[in-house]
Amino acid sequence: MTPDPQLDAALLTEFKAQLTRSRMERSEAWESSGRLVGQAHLRATLPKLVSAIQASSFPPSLREALLAGLQSGSVERVQDLSADWLKYLTGLPATKAVRALCVLFKIADSPSAAMSVVSMTEQEIEAFVRANRNPFDLLFQSKAPSLLDLGAGDLTFADEVAARCPPPLQSQGKPLVLHCVDRIDPSSKLAGPLQANPERLARLRGSAPDRLDFRYWGNQDCFDLSRLKKLLPRYTIVTCNAPPTPTVAYEPSRLSASVIEAHLKKTKGHFRKVRIQGEEALEVLDGDKALLFPPWKFDIKGPLALLEVMADKGQLCVLGAVDNEVFWEILAQLPADERYRPADMIFTQTTVRDLFGSLYERLSALPAGQSLDLASLTNLRQDFPRRVDQRDGSRGPYRFRHVEIRRGATFEGLPAGRTARLFKDMKDEAPPWMLLLVPEHDASSQ
């Protein structure tokens, strides 16, 4: 490739500098631009980019050179562009060159605009879940597949999703958006094996953007996502693996703070906030031992808060490796009958059996690997109260139009988290549960 003699060297140097500045100043647009060069979107991206270049105030010689490098927007694959020419003009390989040009010419939308396509109705999602054993196959049906994992832990689950889903999606020209949030501070000395695994984190972050759009937020309260501007408004799937206990094991709307605190002291031991090597921690006295946890370990949010966040963010909600204590507290919130939500009654094996009656018998008899439609056992609740931010009156009521309950920690062909993989070695633990929930919102609140 011979440099164009009509292009002034100083002009080209300044143009490359502008590209670099725009990528740094508009980092959000740069992150989202990976989707624009996927095969499913490139055909729409290039004509917009060509039009923006033609309408720009850059010198005609530079505009013509850029259009030549982009083949005037007439191709359907990045591989068909003039890679050498784009490299000369931008200093970047073809894919990154197109992305950088999209940012500079403001073709790259923010993630909330570019990656939030709702391609299936609530009715279609329910029909899909009923007809398919693998709920994660819904990603292959979405025009813009995306997954948000709350409480991502050591990233075992995210790593398995990244290994299974992007290859078939890539053949469709659709990168997977995989976003992970965790309350644990990556720099904390108190989190142990629940911290994000550095090797997995590096591997996921190193994925090609046209294959996987990965983001991880540590030290982030999963019940307060408002400050994360780069989250999508809605995701195809929202997951929570091994929902945290005691955080969501007790519902504050039916259990008073004094009852919860007394029960925690009885079952966990006395606890207090301390500082260890400058870091705030929760000290729990277990006999003669003092155990240390992150300071928020006993902050009680309850299942209603978790269900609200998941219903607002996901078209399909998947809770995996739900232990018995958390499961029955979540389940109590799902039927329409309020008798399942008695005030100040701590759930034990005895009280759960007596309270849930035939519902308890049917669910307890569910073999590992099998599932039940909750609506076949009881009427589903139609009006879930909002707990996360009751000041926001713009968000209307929500409900779950479909709830499927499965018994077991892991299922063939489904990705799973660290806790689910460890359940087989926990001989004293009852088999956990999985819940699949299809949320439904009033049309006026969406």
Long-range contacts (C-beta under 8 A, 24 or more apart in sequence): 1-84, 1-85, 1-88, 3-88, 4-61, 4-65, 6-61, 7-61, 7-62, 7-65, 8-61, 11-59, 11-61, 11-62, 12-62, 12-89, 15-58, 15-62, 15-89, 15-90, 16-90, 16-91, 18-104, 19-90, 19-91, 19-92, 19-100, 19-101, 19-103, 19-104, 22-100, 22-103, 22-104, 23-100, 23-103, 26-103, 26-108, 28-110, 28-111, 28-229, 28-230, 29-102, 29-103, 29-106, 29-108, 29-109, 29-110, 30-99, 30-100, 30-103, 30-108, 31-111, 31-209, 31-213, 31-215, 31-230, 32-108, 32-109, 32-110, 32-111, 32-114, 32-115, 32-213, 33-99, 33-100, 33-102, 33-103, 33-108, 33-209, 34-99, 34-175, 34-209, 34-210, 34-213, 35-114, 35-115, 35-144, 35-175, 35-177, 35-209, 35-210, 35-213, 36-98, 36-99, 36-102, 36-107, 36-108, 36-114, 37-78, 37-95, 37-98, 37-99, 37-102, 37-210, 38-173, 38-174, 38-175, 38-210, 39-76, 39-77, 39-172, 39-173, 40-143, 40-172, 40-173, 40-174, 41-173, 42-75, 42-76, 42-77, 42-78, 42-98, 42-173, 43-76, 45-98, 45-102, 45-107, 46-70, 46-73, 46-74, 46-75, 46-98, 47-73, 48-107, 49-73, 49-98, 49-101, 49-102, 49-105, 49-107, 52-105, 52-106, 52-107, 53-101, 53-105, 56-105, 65-89, 66-101, 69-97, 70-98, 70-101, 95-210, 99-209, 111-177, 111-230, 111-231, 111-232, 112-231, 112-232, 112-233, 115-144, 115-146, 115-177, 115-213, 115-232, 116-144, 116-146, 116-232, 116-233, 116-234, 117-142, 117-143, 117-144, 118-234, 118-315, 119-143, 119-144, 120-315, 122-315, 122-401, 122-438, 122-439, 122-440, 125-315, 125-316, 125-438, 126-401, 126-402, 126-438, 129-316, 129-402, 129-404, 129-436, 129-438, 130-373, 130-402, 130-404, 133-411, 133-413, 134-413, 134-414, 135-237, 135-316, 135-318, 135-414, 135-436, 136-161, 136-164, 136-165, 136-237, 136-318, 136-414, 136-415, 138-236, 138-237, 138-315, 138-316, 139-165, 139-169, 139-176, 139-236, 139-237, 140-165, 140-168, 140-169, 140-172, 142-174, 142-236, 143-174, 144-174, 144-177, 144-236, 145-169, 145-174, 145-176, 145-177, 145-236, 146-176, 146-177, 146-178, 146-179, 146-232, 146-235, 146-236, 146-237, 147-176, 147-177, 147-178, 147-179, 147-235, 147-236, 147-237, 147-238, 147-239, 148-179, 148-180, 148-181, 148-231, 148-232, 148-235, 148-237, 148-238, 148-239, 148-313, 148-314, 149-178, 149-179, 149-180, 149-181, 149-238, 149-239, 149-240, 149-241, 150-181, 150-222, 150-238, 150-239, 150-240, 150-306, 150-309, 150-310, 151-181, 151-182, 151-183, 151-222, 151-240, 151-241, 151-242, 151-243, 151-244, 152-180, 152-181, 152-182, 152-196, 152-216, 153-182, 153-184, 153-194, 153-195, 153-196, 153-241, 153-242, 153-417, 153-418, 153-419, 154-193, 154-194, 154-195, 154-196, 154-197, 154-200, 154-418, 155-180, 155-196, 155-197, 155-200, 155-201, 155-204, 155-216, 156-197, 156-200, 156-416, 156-417, 156-418, 156-421, 157-239, 157-241, 157-320, 157-415, 157-416, 157-417, 157-418, 158-200, 158-204, 158-214, 158-216, 159-197, 159-200, 159-203, 159-204, 160-415, 160-416, 161-415, 162-203, 162-204, 162-207, 162-212, 162-214, 164-415, 166-207, 166-211, 166-212, 170-210, 170-211, 175-209, 175-210, 175-211, 175-212, 175-213, 176-211, 176-212, 176-213, 177-213, 177-232, 177-235, 178-204, 178-212, 178-213, 178-214, 178-215, 179-214, 179-215, 179-216, 179-217, 179-231, 179-232, 179-235, 180-214, 180-215, 180-216, 180-217, 181-216, 181-217, 181-220, 181-222, 181-225, 181-228, 182-216, 182-217, 182-218, 182-219, 182-220, 182-222, 183-219, 183-220, 183-221, 183-222, 183-294, 183-296, 184-218, 184-219, 184-294, 185-218, 185-219, 185-294, 186-218, 186-219, 187-219, 188-279, 188-294, 189-276, 189-277, 189-279, 190-276, 190-279, 190-281, 190-292, 190-293, 190-294, 191-294, 193-418, 221-296, 222-309, 223-301, 223-305, 223-306, 223-309, 223-388, 224-388, 225-309, 225-313, 226-389, 231-313, 232-313, 234-313, 234-314, 234-315, 235-313, 235-314, 235-315, 236-314, 236-315, 236-316, 237-314, 237-315, 237-316, 237-317, 237-318, 238-309, 238-310, 238-313, 238-314, 238-316, 238-317, 238-318, 239-317, 239-318, 239-319, 239-320, 240-306, 240-310, 240-317, 240-318, 240-319, 240-320, 241-319, 241-320, 241-321, 241-416, 241-417, 241-419, 241-420, 242-320, 242-321, 242-322, 242-323, 242-417, 242-418, 242-419, 242-420, 242-432, 243-303, 243-306, 243-319, 243-322, 243-326, 243-330, 245-323, 245-325, 245-326, 246-298, 246-300, 247-297, 247-299, 247-300, 247-301, 248-301, 248-302, 248-303, 248-305, 248-306, 248-326, 248-329, 248-330, 249-325, 249-326, 249-329, 250-300, 250-302, 250-329, 251-302, 251-303, 251-304, 251-329, 251-332, 251-333, 251-341, 252-300, 252-301, 252-302, 252-387, 253-302, 253-304, 253-341, 253-385, 253-387, 254-332, 254-341, 254-342, 254-343, 254-344, 254-345, 255-343, 255-344, 255-345, 255-346, 256-343, 256-344, 257-300, 259-344, 259-346, 260-300, 263-346, 264-298, 268-298, 271-298, 301-387, 302-329, 302-387, 303-329, 303-330, 303-332, 303-333, 304-333, 304-384, 304-385, 304-387, 305-387, 305-388, 306-330, 307-333, 307-384, 307-400, 307-437, 308-384, 308-386, 308-387, 308-388, 308-398, 309-388, 310-437, 310-439, 311-384, 311-398, 311-400, 311-437, 311-439, 311-441, 312-395, 312-398, 312-439, 314-439, 315-438, 315-439, 316-436, 316-437, 316-438, 317-400, 317-435, 317-436, 317-437, 317-438, 317-439, 318-434, 318-435, 318-436, 318-437, 319-433, 319-434, 319-435, 319-437, 320-409, 320-416, 320-417, 320-420, 320-432, 320-434, 321-409, 321-416, 321-417, 321-419, 321-420, 321-423, 321-432, 321-434, 322-432, 322-433, 322-434, 322-435, 323-429, 323-430, 323-432, 324-430, 324-432, 324-433, 327-432, 327-433, 328-352, 328-356, 330-435, 331-356, 331-363, 331-405, 333-381, 333-384, 334-374, 334-380, 334-381, 334-400, 334-403, 335-359, 335-374, 335-378, 335-379, 335-380, 335-381, 336-378, 336-379, 336-380, 336-381, 336-382, 337-378, 337-379, 363-405, 366-405, 366-407, 367-407, 368-407, 368-408, 368-431, 369-406, 369-407, 369-408, 369-411, 370-406, 370-407, 371-404, 371-405, 371-406, 371-407, 372-404, 372-405, 373-402, 373-403, 373-404, 374-403, 374-404, 374-405, 375-402, 375-403, 394-445, 395-445, 396-441, 396-442, 396-444, 396-445, 397-441, 397-442, 397-445, 398-439, 398-440, 398-441, 398-442, 398-445, 399-439, 399-440, 400-437, 400-438, 400-439, 400-440, 401-438, 401-439, 401-440, 402-436, 402-437, 402-438, 403-435, 403-436, 403-437, 403-438, 404-435, 404-436, 404-437, 405-433, 405-434, 405-435, 406-433, 406-434, 406-435, 406-436, 407-431, 407-433, 407-434, 408-432, 408-433, 408-434
